[in-house]
Amino acid sequence: KKPRKDKPSRDWRKRRNAIRLTNEHTVETLVVADADMVQYHGAEAAQRFILTVMNMVYNMFQHQSLGIKINIQVTKLVLLRQRPAKLSIGHHGERSLESFCHWQNEEYGGARYLGNNQVPGGKDDAPPVDAAVFVT
């Protein structure tokens, strides 16, 4: 075996202070329950189920193997009583997802301005969100 050579000492160089990024992030989430689900299970049971599932998602993102802490926060929970005309949900998953994305963007915001939490075109009572989930 070859003898290991020590790396030259870098003590003579001053260490720079690295920018410390926070190891904790929050994902503000809009969760929408389809009218068929709410009607079938009832509003109270649908809400309890959705919040239980979102709690499980939150716990999954707390795992130390991620190296950072990601908090999943349900910012708004919507239980649809009837399906909005602009929301087209069917057997074709890609079309349904596209329809939901457009609908929630019109209803609850759009791009948010970083730093001041304004939602252009959004409703005053609708907080900005980072993600939207549709539960059927």
C-alpha positions in Angstrom: 0.0 0.0 0.0 1.0 3.5 -0.7 1.4 5.8 2.3 -1.4 8.4 2.5 -0.3 11.9 1.9 -1.9 14.4 4.1 -3.7 17.2 2.3 -2.0 20.6 2.7 -3.2 22.6 5.7 -5.7 25.3 4.8 -5.5 27.0 8.2 -3.8 29.9 6.6 -7.0 30.7 4.7 -9.8 32.4 6.5 -13.1 30.5 6.4 -16.0 32.3 4.9 -19.3 32.4 6.7 -21.7 30.3 4.6 -25.2 31.5 4.2 -27.2 29.4 6.6 -30.5 28.3 5.0 -33.3 27.4 7.3 -33.8 23.6 7.7 -37.5 24.1 8.1 -40.0 24.9 5.4 -43.8 25.2 5.4 -45.9 24.2 2.4 -49.3 26.0 2.7 -51.9 23.7 1.2 -55.4 24.1 -0.2 -57.4 20.8 0.1 -60.6 20.5 -1.9 -63.0 17.6 -1.4 -65.2 16.6 -4.4 -69.0 17.1 -4.0 -69.6 13.3 -4.6 -67.2 12.4 -1.8 -68.8 14.9 0.6 -72.3 13.8 -0.3 -71.5 10.1 0.0 -69.6 10.3 3.4 -71.1 13.4 4.9 -69.3 16.7 5.5 -68.1 15.8 9.0 -66.7 12.4 8.1 -65.1 13.8 4.9 -63.4 16.5 6.9 -62.2 14.1 9.5 -60.8 11.7 6.9 -59.1 14.5 4.9 -57.5 16.0 8.0 -56.3 12.5 9.1 -54.7 11.9 5.8 -53.1 15.3 5.7 -51.7 14.6 9.3 -50.2 11.4 7.9 -48.6 13.4 5.1 -47.3 15.9 7.6 -45.7 13.2 9.6 -44.1 11.6 6.5 -42.3 14.9 5.8 -40.9 15.1 9.3 -38.6 12.1 8.7 -35.0 12.8 9.5 -33.8 11.1 6.3 -35.0 14.2 4.4 -32.3 16.3 6.0 -34.8 19.2 6.4 -38.1 19.7 8.1 -41.0 20.2 5.8 -44.3 21.3 7.5 -47.4 20.5 5.5 -50.0 23.1 6.7 -53.7 22.9 5.6 -54.3 26.6 5.0 -57.8 26.1 3.5 -60.1 23.1 3.4 -63.0 23.3 1.0 -65.9 20.7 1.0 -67.8 21.2 -2.2 -71.5 20.9 -1.9 -71.9 20.8 -5.7 -69.4 20.6 -8.4 -68.6 24.1 -9.9 -69.5 24.5 -13.6 -65.8 25.2 -14.5 -64.6 22.1 -12.7 -64.7 19.1 -15.0 -63.9 15.8 -13.3 -64.3 12.5 -15.1 -62.6 9.2 -15.8 -59.7 10.8 -17.7 -57.1 11.6 -15.0 -55.0 14.1 -17.0 -58.0 16.1 -18.1 -59.4 16.1 -14.5 -56.1 17.3 -13.1 -55.8 20.0 -15.7 -59.4 21.2 -15.0 -58.8 21.2 -11.2 -55.5 23.2 -11.6 -57.3 25.9 -13.8 -60.3 26.0 -11.5 -58.3 26.4 -8.2 -56.1 28.9 -9.8 -59.1 31.1 -10.7 -60.8 30.6 -7.4 -57.9 30.8 -5.0 -55.1 32.8 -6.4 -52.5 32.3 -9.0 -48.8 33.2 -8.6 -48.1 34.8 -5.3 -45.8 37.7 -4.9 -42.9 36.7 -2.7 -42.3 38.9 0.3 -45.7 40.5 0.6 -48.1 37.5 0.3 -50.4 39.2 -2.2 -52.5 37.0 -4.4 -53.1 38.8 -7.7 -56.7 38.3 -8.8 -57.3 36.3 -5.6 -60.1 36.8 -3.2 -59.4 38.8 -0.1 -60.4 36.0 2.2 -58.3 33.3 0.4 -54.8 33.0 1.8 -52.0 32.3 -0.6 -51.1 28.6 -1.0 -48.1 26.7 -2.3 -50.0 23.5 -3.3 -53.5 22.4 -4.0 -54.9 18.9 -3.4 -58.2 17.5 -4.9 -59.7 14.5 -3.0 -62.3 12.4 -4.8 
